[in-house]
């Protein structure tokens, strides 16, 4: 039999590549004759650059940039042989770079990601792919635009302080000093969610709390993003409010679409194309995907759902394994999946499950293969 192992990373436990290897070991234990194609995948979140770099035989380049709170740090981006630069927002502007008590959604800035983007442009990138998951920011991409030379001004013509907290005072985006390469070089945004910029499921109200925003601060951020959307529609003629995926990474996707004309894509589809997923599916009887947690956000075109949708076009069933399956998720929510299973066969703490994720994933894959593909 042939099986495709196409998991996301299990955050805090396994990279996508380690997860694919665990699935392969479990499958071969169930069926020693199994041909397994190991394809670590990502959906635009942290790890997108690593996955695309490995799939396309690229390399990494480094630059010193500012983190979400303005502290210098060494960050890297992938450089593919065709001149494509792949940047993870999480590398410079990620929530994981902050301690829980440091989370400040009003002040956190995407400026460091803009510095990485500028470094890629200075290296003569022919194309930029920006994976926008895992950000600490809700600044609508204002920091990135500033790093590229734009100025975000209030009604008195004064530059706004960095962070989403000041966006409600935005009166104009001055692009007279904007690096023209940012408009000339194609920028593809790999969105890890398909939510819009504003509203109940938008960047501030849905994701602001996990980035440290209180209820009052969430509404302040919402007003700021509404103001940004209005300015971009007025001055650049682009409706960022309704852009699918515009709410990704605290509105970075919408901001870069509005000012630079960046193209918004489902991140999982960009990655599946890069790793040759369609070709890998040829002749396969089963695909196993995985991620750390399967929840309602997975319905927003996260990795497992994207894998299942793509595999369905070739008639290959997909089983999803997860470290945790939330109680409000049922298989009826995911008709594209042939099955959803937790890797935990018995009650255990989250810490233990994360520590033993490799063996647990391996054992779960073995059970799946034994159940779905009986020995001949």
LINSUL-V327086 format. One record per pair of residues at least 4 apart in sequence whose C-alpha atoms are under 8 Angstrom apart, sorted by the first residue. I is the first residue (numbers start at 0). J is the second residue. Records with the same first field share a line. If there is no record, write none. Layout:
# LINSUL-V327086
I = J + J
This chain:
# LINSUL-V327086
0 = 32 + 33 + 34 + 283 + 284
1 = 33 + 34 + 35 + 36 + 282 + 283 + 284 + 285
2 = 33 + 34 + 35 + 36 + 283 + 284 + 285 + 286 + 287
3 = 35 + 36 + 37 + 38 + 279 + 280 + 283 + 285 + 286 + 287
4 = 19 + 22 + 23 + 35 + 36 + 37 + 38 + 39 + 286 + 287 + 288
5 = 19 + 37 + 38 + 39 + 40 + 286 + 287 + 288 + 289 + 306
6 = 15 + 16 + 18 + 19 + 38 + 39 + 40 + 41 + 287 + 288 + 289 + 290 + 302 + 303
7 = 14 + 15 + 18 + 39 + 40 + 41 + 42 + 288 + 289 + 290 + 302 + 303
8 = 12 + 13 + 14 + 15 + 16 + 18 + 39 + 40 + 41 + 46 + 289 + 290 + 291
9 = 13 + 14 + 15 + 18 + 289 + 290 + 291 + 292 + 322
10 = 14 + 290 + 291
11 = 353
12 = 353 + 354 + 356 + 357
13 = 17 + 18 + 356 + 357
14 = 18 + 39
15 = 19 + 38 + 39 + 40 + 41 + 50
16 = 20 + 37 + 38 + 39
17 = 21 + 357
18 = 22 + 39 + 289 + 357 + 360
19 = 23 + 37 + 38 + 39
20 = 24 + 37
21 = 25 + 357 + 358 + 360 + 361
22 = 26 + 287 + 360 + 361 + 364 + 365
23 = 27 + 35 + 37 + 361 + 364
24 = 28 + 361
25 = 29 + 360 + 361 + 362 + 363 + 364 + 365 + 366
26 = 30 + 31 + 33 + 35 + 361 + 364 + 365 + 368
27 = 31 + 32 + 33 + 365
28 = 365
29 = 365 + 366 + 368 + 369
30 = 368 + 369 + 374
36 = 279
38 = 274 + 276
39 = 50
40 = 47 + 50 + 267 + 270 + 271 + 274 + 302
41 = 45 + 46 + 47 + 50 + 266 + 267 + 270 + 302
42 = 47 + 130 + 189 + 190 + 191 + 265 + 266 + 267 + 268 + 270 + 301 + 302
43 = 47 + 87 + 129 + 130 + 131 + 132 + 189 + 190 + 191 + 265 + 266 + 267 + 270
44 = 87 + 89 + 130 + 131 + 132 + 133 + 190 + 191 + 266
45 = 87 + 88 + 89 + 90 + 130 + 131 + 132 + 133
46 = 50 + 87
47 = 51 + 85 + 86 + 87 + 130 + 270
48 = 52 + 76 + 77 + 85 + 86 + 87 + 130
49 = 53 + 77
50 = 54 + 270 + 274
51 = 55 + 57 + 85 + 270 + 273 + 274
52 = 56 + 57 + 58 + 59 + 77 + 78 + 79 + 85
53 = 57
54 = 273 + 274
55 = 79 + 80 + 273 + 274
56 = 79 + 80
57 = 77 + 78 + 79 + 80
58 = 77 + 78 + 79
59 = 75 + 76 + 77 + 78
60 = 75 + 76 + 77 + 78
61 = 73 + 74 + 75 + 76
62 = 73 + 74 + 75 + 115 + 118
63 = 71 + 72 + 73 + 74
64 = 71 + 72 + 73 + 74 + 91 + 111 + 112 + 114 + 115
65 = 69 + 70 + 71 + 72 + 91 + 110 + 111 + 114
66 = 70 + 71 + 72 + 91 + 92 + 93 + 96 + 108 + 109 + 110 + 111
67 = 91 + 92 + 93 + 96 + 107 + 108 + 109 + 110 + 111 + 135 + 136
68 = 106 + 107 + 108
69 = 108 + 111
72 = 91
74 = 90 + 91 + 115
75 = 86 + 90 + 115
76 = 84 + 85 + 86 + 87 + 115
77 = 84 + 85 + 86
78 = 82 + 83 + 84 + 85
79 = 83 + 84 + 85
81 = 125
82 = 123 + 124 + 125 + 126
83 = 124 + 125 + 126 + 127 + 128
84 = 119 + 124 + 125 + 126 + 127 + 128
85 = 127 + 128 + 129 + 130
86 = 90 + 112 + 115 + 116 + 127 + 128 + 129 + 130
87 = 91 + 129 + 130 + 131 + 132
88 = 92 + 93 + 109 + 112 + 129 + 130 + 131 + 132 + 133 + 134 + 248
89 = 93 + 94 + 95 + 131 + 132 + 133 + 134 + 135
90 = 112
91 = 109 + 111 + 112 + 115
92 = 96 + 108 + 109 + 110 + 111 + 112 + 134 + 135 + 136
93 = 97 + 133 + 134 + 135 + 136
94 = 102 + 133 + 134 + 135 + 136 + 210
95 = 133 + 135
97 = 101 + 102
98 = 102
99 = 211
102 = 107 + 135 + 210 + 211
103 = 107 + 135 + 210 + 211 + 212
104 = 135 + 136 + 137 + 162 + 163 + 164 + 207 + 210 + 211 + 212
105 = 136 + 137 + 138 + 162 + 163 + 164 + 165 + 212 + 216 + 220
106 = 136 + 161 + 162 + 163 + 164
107 = 135 + 136 + 137 + 138 + 161 + 162 + 163
108 = 135 + 136 + 137 + 138 + 141 + 142 + 161 + 162 + 163
109 = 113 + 136 + 138 + 140 + 141 + 142 + 143 + 162
110 = 114 + 141 + 142 + 143 + 144 + 145 + 146
111 = 115 + 142 + 143 + 146
112 = 116 + 142 + 143
113 = 117 + 142 + 143 + 144 + 145 + 146 + 147
114 = 118 + 143 + 146 + 147
115 = 119
116 = 120 + 127
117 = 121 + 146 + 147
118 = 122
119 = 123 + 124 + 127
120 = 124 + 180 + 181 + 184
124 = 184
125 = 184 + 185
126 = 184 + 185 + 186 + 187
127 = 184 + 185 + 186 + 187
128 = 186 + 187 + 188 + 189
129 = 186 + 187 + 188 + 189
130 = 188 + 189 + 190 + 191 + 266
131 = 188 + 189 + 190 + 191 + 247 + 248 + 251 + 252
132 = 190 + 191 + 247 + 248
133 = 248
134 = 248 + 249
135 = 210 + 248 + 249
136 = 162 + 163 + 210 + 248 + 249
137 = 162 + 163 + 202 + 203 + 207 + 220 + 248 + 249 + 250 + 251
138 = 142 + 162 + 163 + 164 + 166 + 224 + 249 + 250 + 251
139 = 163 + 224 + 227 + 249 + 250 + 251 + 252 + 253 + 254
140 = 144 + 249 + 250 + 251 + 252 + 253 + 254 + 255
141 = 145 + 151 + 161 + 162 + 163 + 251 + 254
142 = 146 + 161 + 162
143 = 147
144 = 148 + 149 + 150 + 177 + 255
145 = 149 + 150 + 151
147 = 177 + 178 + 181
148 = 174 + 176 + 177 + 178
149 = 172 + 173 + 174 + 175 + 176 + 177
150 = 158 + 172 + 173 + 174
151 = 158 + 159 + 169 + 170 + 171 + 172 + 173
152 = 156 + 157 + 158 + 159 + 169 + 170 + 171 + 172 + 173
153 = 157 + 158 + 159 + 168 + 169 + 170 + 171
154 = 168 + 169 + 170 + 171
159 = 165 + 166 + 168 + 169
160 = 165
161 = 165
162 = 166
163 = 220 + 223 + 224
164 = 216 + 219 + 220 + 223
165 = 169 + 223
166 = 220 + 222 + 223 + 224 + 226 + 227
167 = 219 + 220 + 222 + 223 + 224 + 225 + 226 + 227
168 = 223 + 226
169 = 223 + 226 + 227 + 230
170 = 230
171 = 230
172 = 230
177 = 181
178 = 182
179 = 183
180 = 184
181 = 185 + 186 + 259
182 = 259 + 260
185 = 261 + 262
186 = 261 + 262
187 = 261 + 262 + 263 + 264
188 = 252 + 261 + 262 + 263 + 264 + 266
189 = 263 + 264 + 265 + 266 + 267 + 269
190 = 244 + 247 + 252 + 263 + 264 + 265 + 266
191 = 244 + 247 + 265 + 266 + 267 + 299 + 300 + 301
192 = 244 + 246 + 247 + 265 + 296 + 299 + 300 + 301
193 = 243 + 244 + 245 + 246 + 247 + 265 + 299 + 300
194 = 200 + 201 + 202 + 243 + 244 + 245 + 246 + 247 + 299
195 = 200 + 201 + 202 + 240 + 241 + 242 + 243 + 244 + 245 + 246 + 247
196 = 201 + 202 + 224 + 239 + 240 + 241 + 242 + 244 + 245 + 246 + 247 + 249 + 250 + 253
197 = 201 + 202 + 203 + 204 + 221 + 224 + 225 + 240 + 246
198 = 204 + 221
199 = 204 + 205
200 = 204 + 205
201 = 205 + 206 + 246
202 = 206 + 207 + 221 + 246 + 247 + 248 + 249 + 250
203 = 207 + 208 + 217 + 218 + 220 + 221 + 224 + 249
204 = 208 + 217 + 218 + 221
206 = 210 + 249
207 = 211 + 212 + 217 + 249
208 = 212 + 213 + 214 + 217
212 = 216 + 217
213 = 217
214 = 218
215 = 219
216 = 220
217 = 221
218 = 222
219 = 223
220 = 224
221 = 225
222 = 226
223 = 227
224 = 228 + 250
225 = 229
226 = 230
227 = 231
228 = 232 + 238 + 239 + 240
229 = 233
230 = 234 + 235
231 = 235 + 236 + 237 + 238 + 239 + 257 + 258
232 = 236 + 237 + 238 + 239 + 257
235 = 257 + 258
236 = 257
237 = 256 + 257
238 = 242 + 257
239 = 245 + 253 + 254 + 256 + 257
240 = 245 + 253
241 = 245
242 = 253
243 = 263
244 = 252 + 253 + 263 + 264 + 265
245 = 250 + 251 + 252 + 253 + 254 + 263
246 = 250 + 251 + 252 + 253
247 = 251 + 252 + 253
248 = 252
250 = 254
251 = 255
252 = 256 + 261 + 263
253 = 257
254 = 258
255 = 259 + 260 + 261
256 = 260 + 261 + 262 + 263
257 = 261
264 = 268 + 269
265 = 269 + 300
266 = 270
267 = 271 + 300 + 301 + 302 + 305 + 306
268 = 272 + 305
269 = 273
270 = 274
271 = 275 + 276 + 277 + 306
272 = 276 + 277
275 = 279
276 = 280
277 = 281 + 309 + 310
279 = 283
280 = 310 + 313 + 315
281 = 313
283 = 315
284 = 315 + 316
285 = 315 + 316 + 317 + 318
286 = 310 + 315 + 316 + 317 + 318
287 = 317 + 318 + 319 + 320 + 364
288 = 303 + 306 + 317 + 318 + 319 + 320
289 = 303 + 319 + 320 + 321
290 = 302 + 303 + 319 + 320 + 321 + 322
291 = 321 + 322 + 323
292 = 321 + 322 + 323 + 324 + 325
293 = 297 + 321 + 322 + 323 + 324 + 325 + 328
294 = 298 + 324 + 325 + 327 + 328
295 = 299 + 327 + 328
296 = 301
297 = 301 + 302 + 303 + 304
298 = 304 + 332 + 333
300 = 304 + 305
301 = 305
302 = 306
303 = 307 + 319
304 = 308 + 333 + 335 + 336
305 = 309
306 = 310 + 317
307 = 311 + 316 + 317 + 335 + 336
308 = 312 + 335
309 = 313
310 = 314 + 315 + 316 + 317
311 = 315 + 316 + 335
316 = 336 + 337
317 = 335 + 336 + 337 + 338
318 = 336 + 337 + 338 + 339 + 340 + 367
319 = 336 + 338 + 339 + 340
320 = 339 + 340 + 341 + 342 + 360 + 363 + 364
321 = 339 + 340 + 341 + 342
322 = 341 + 342 + 343 + 352 + 353 + 356
323 = 341 + 342 + 343
324 = 328 + 340 + 341
328 = 332
329 = 333
330 = 334 + 336 + 338 + 339
341 = 363
342 = 356 + 359 + 360 + 362 + 363
343 = 347 + 352 + 359 + 363
344 = 363
347 = 351 + 352
348 = 352
349 = 353
350 = 354
351 = 355
352 = 356 + 359
355 = 359
356 = 360
357 = 361
358 = 362
359 = 363
360 = 364
361 = 365
362 = 366
363 = 367
364 = 368
365 = 369
366 = 370
367 = 371
368 = 372 + 373
369 = 373 + 374
